[in-house]
Amino acid sequence: MINLCTDLDYKLNDFSENPHQIATLVGILRYRAQYQPNQIALIFLQDGETESGTLTYQQLDQQARAIAALLQSTNEMGDRALLLYPSGLEFIVAFFGCLYAGVVAIPAYPPKRNQKMYRLEAIATDAQATTILTNSSLLAKIENQLNEHIQKSKCHLLTSDNIAISDLASRWQEPTINSHTLAYLQYTSGSTGTPKGAMISHRNVLHNSANIACTLEIIQNSILVSWLPHFHDFGLVFGIIQPIYTGCLGVLMSPESFIQRPIRWLQVISRYQGTHSGAPNFAYELCTQKSEQIFNDVDIDIDLRSWCVAVNGAEPIRQQTLEKFTQTFEPFGFRRRTFCPSYGLAEATLKVCSVRKTDSPVICTV
């Protein structure tokens, strides 16, 4: 077990009332549902601008229990479920539903029209998935595109958006899991070969989350903003799990919303007074390149003074990008010391090393 109050010499005040050590993600969400039931845990912005849904801890817990009960009716402990959802709260509920059922979650990106299914089929086969969990709008597409694989593997196809939540939630049976139980499989991109799955236990993700919270000083009144893909380790651990672990507000938008109009990311940070956010180097570069459009838009009103940690990771970090972004957005309140260059990989859950909050990046030319 991990003592969440002393591990890494970092005390999380929001767990101080809990006399027990919390060993799993299920235990953390159950704790929050009990002590912070009506607090909003997550907000999703459908187009990067409009709130399309929110989840309190109580709602997330109840919906996760309902999906868990559905999974428990067709799966055994330790079975694997492939999660195919668009960006949004449905994925998050389904992910925790798997954990609540003792079923190993496999986050993946839903297939696009006319897209080859090699990667998804490789993941499903390698993970020995017994269930594909999705929503009604994607069901027909998935059935058509993965039909041959589904027949061969005898996967169950389940939809999570048309279930009787209150009825199923009451049928949930808490699984026998501990800190060493496998929570999910995080698959690599497969860009240089067949995707490989990193086995992430509850202990792995809790320890990494504590490390992130310690290094970046994420506390309960922090506000974390993320547009990163839910199925990627950066988006999953930093963007989704970290707010729930820490008890802070998570504000989410889709990668598509960012790519279509990068300024939306900065507007969301300004609008919600975000304290922590992160992205690969290209995102900061893209915002800088689009800055002329930003300055010419008379309706743009951005205040980045609340932003105290800007994680830069997931790809090579360019000194020029840090300097140009700082120079461009200093007039809007951005500070150079806000940058926290980081290195991580799925095999380490997420974070390996990072610049600490308030420490300025050190540039070393080799």
N, C-alpha and C positions, 0 to 999 in steps of 0.2 A: 504493500500500500504506500501511497504518497501522502505525507502530511502537508496539506495545502497551505498551512499557516507558517511553516518553517522551512520547507524545501527551497533551496537556493537562497537562504537567508532573506526571503521576501514574504512578508505577511500580507495576505489578502483580507482586508478588514471585513468584507462581506461574508466570509466564512467563520468569523470569530465567534458567532453564537452557536455554531454547530459543534457539539462535543465529540463527534465521530470523525474519523478519517474517511474521506470520500475517495473511493478507488476507481470509479468508472464514470464515463460521460452520462450514463443513465442516472447515477446517483447525484450528479451535479444538477441536471435538469429537474429531477424530482425535488431536490432541495430548493431550487429557485421557485418551482411551482407552489411549494408549501409556504415559503417565507416572502416571496415577491410575486404573488399570483397575478396581480393586475398591472404589474409593470410591463411596459412595451419592451419586448426583447428585440424585435426586428421589424424594419419597415422596408417594403420593396417599392421602387419607383418604376412603373411599367415602361415608360418612354424616357426614363432618366429625369423626369420632371414631375410627373403626377403620381401621388401615392395610390397604388392599386391594391394594397393590402398591408395589414399589420398583424403581428402575433404577440400576445402577451405570453408570459411563461406558463400560465394556466392553460391557455388555448393550445400552445405547442405541446405541452405534456398530454393533454386530453387527446389531441389528434394523433400524436405518436402512439399512444396506447391503443387507439382504434386500429391503426394500420398494423401494429404489432399483433393484435388479436387476429386480424385477417391473415397475416403471414403465418402465425402459429397454427392456423387451421390446415395449412397445406405444406408446412416445412418443419423440419426437425432443428434442434439447436445445432448451430455450426454450418447450416446450409448457406448457400451464397445467393444473393439477389442483385441483379443488374439494374441500376437505376437510370432510366432514360427520361429526362425531363428538360423542358426549356428552363432558362434562368427564372427563378421565382421562389416563392415560399413553399410551393408544393414539393419541390426537391428536398428542402430542409426538413419538412415534416416526414417525408418518406425515409430520409437518411436516419433520423432519430427513431422512426418506427422500426427500422431494421435492428438498431441497437437495443431497443426495448424488447424485441422478440428473440434476441440472441442469435439473429441471422447476420451474416457477414455482408455488409454493404459494399457494392462495387459501383462507385460514381463513374458515369460515362456520358459523353455528349450524344444527344439523340441524332439519329441519321438525318441527313439533308436529302432533298429530292435528287434522285438520280446518282446518289453517292454510293460508291462501292462499299460493301459491307465487310471487307476483309478485316479491318481493325476491330470492329465490334464482335465479329464472329471469333476472332483470335482471342479476345479478352474473355468472352463467354465460355469458350472451350477451355482455355487455360485455367480459369477460375472455377470451372465445373459448376456454373450457375444453374440453379434449379428453378429460379423464378426471374421473370422480367417484370419490374414494377414501373408503371407509367401512368399517364392520364388518358382520358377518353379521346381527346383531340388527336393524340399521337398513336392511338391504338391501331387504327386501320393501316397507317403507314408502316408501323413496325411489323404488323402481321404480314403484310405484303413483302416487305424487304428482307425480313428475317425468317420467312416461312420455312425454307428448307432446313435452316439451322434449328428452328423450334421443333420441327418434326423429329430430327435426329436426336436432339438432346432431351426431348420431352419436357421442355421448360413450361412452367405455369406462367400464363400472362395475366397479370392482375392490374386493375386500375384503382387508384386511390382517391379519386375525386367524386365518386358517386356512392359512398358508403354511409351507413347510419352511424355517425360518430359516437353519439352518447351510448347507444346500445352496445356497439363493439368495444368501446373503451372499458365498459364495466366487465367485459369478459376477459380482459387482459390478465395473463398470469406472469408474474415477475420471473424472469429467467435466472438461472443459477450461473452468474458470471462473476469474475473478479478482475483484478488489475491486469492479469496476464492473458485474459480472454482476447482473442482476435476481434477487433472492432470493424475494420474495413480493409479493403485492398485498394491501394493507390497505384494506378497503372501509369507507366511512362508513356510519352507521346508516340513511341514507335516510329519516329522519323528516320532512325538509322537501323531499324530492324523490327522484329516482332515485339509488341508491347510487353513489358515485364511488370509484374505486380509486386509492390512493396507491401509486406504484411505489417499492418499497424495495430498494435494492441492498445487497450485503454490506458495502460501505463505509459506507453510511448507518447500518446497524444496529450495526456495530462502533464507529463514532465516537460514536453516541448512547449505547451501552452504556458506553463509556469515560467519557463525560461524567457519566452517572448514578453510576457507581462512584466517580468523583472527588468529586462534590458530596455524595453520601450516605455516603462512606467505606465502601463495601461491599468486604470483603476475603475471603480464603479461609476464615476461621473464622467469618464471619457466617452467620446462619441466616435465610433469607427465607421468610416465610409469605404465601400468597396464596389468596384464594377468587375472584378476578376471572375473568371469562369468558375462555377461551383464545383466542377469535376476536377479542377486542377488543385494541387496541394496548396499553392499560395492562396487561392480563393477559398478553399474549404477550411483550412486550419486558421489562417489569419482573418479571413473575411467573415466566416460563419461561426466556427467553433470558439474563437477567441472572445467575441462579445458574450456568448453564453457562459463560457468559463469564468470570465471576469465579472459578469453582471452588468456590463455597460450596454448602451444602445448601439445596435448595428443598423446602418442605413445602406441598402443594397440597390444596385441598378445592373442592367445587363451589359455584357461586353459590346453588344451591337449598338446600344445607346451611346456608349463612349466613342466608338469608332466613327459613327455617323456624325457626331458633333462633340469633339473632345472637351469643349468648354463646359459641357454639362457636368463633368466630373468636378471641376472647380466651383461651379455654381452650387452643387449639392453640398460641398464642404462649407461654402459660405452660408448657405441657407440654414443648415443644421448646426453650424458652428462646430464642424468636425475637428477633432483633435488628432486623430490617427488615420492615415490612409497610405496605400502603397501600390506600386505598379512596376512593371519592367521598365528599363531605360527608354524604350521606344515611345512609351506613353508621355514621358516628360518632353522628349524631343518633339513629338507630334503637337503637344500644346504650344511649344515655342514656335513651331512652324506656322501654326494657325493664329498666332498672336495678332497679326495685322487685322484679321477678320474680327477678333475680339475687340480691339481698340476702335474699330469703325462702327461697332454696334452700340448705338446710343442707349439701348435698353439694358446693356450689361452693367450690373452692379455687383462687384465681387470684393469680399473682404476675407483675406486668408490669414488674419492675425491669430485665429484660434488654432490653426494647423501647427502642431508642435512636433509631429513625427511624420516624415515622408519617406517611407521605406522604398528603396530602389534595389530590386533584385530580380532573379529568374533569368537573367541574361547578362552579358558583359556590360559593365557600368562605365560610361564615358565621362571623363572629367569635363570635357567641353559641354556636355549636356547639362551637368550640374551648374556650371557657370552661366550658361545661357538662360536656363530656366530661372535661376536666381535673379539675374539682371532684368529679365523680362517681367517677373512678377513681384519684385520688391516694391514697386509702387502700390501693389494691392495688399501689402502686409506680409508677404512671404519672406522668411529669413534663411540664410544659407545653412545655419546650424540645424535647421529643421530636417535636412537630408540625413537619412540613416542608411547608407549603403549596406547591403546584406548579402550573405551567401547561404544557399540552402539547397536541398534536394529531397525528393520523395523518400529515398531510402533512409533518410534521417528524420522522417515525419514531415519536417519543413525546415526550421531554422538550424543552421550550423554556427554561424557567427554574424554579428552585426555591430555597427557603431551604436553606442548607447545614446539615449535621449540626452539632448543638450550638448553632446560632444560634437565638435565640427569634424567632418570627414578629413582624413589625412591622405594626401595624394603621394604615391610612391612610383616613380618612373624607373622601370627595370630595363 
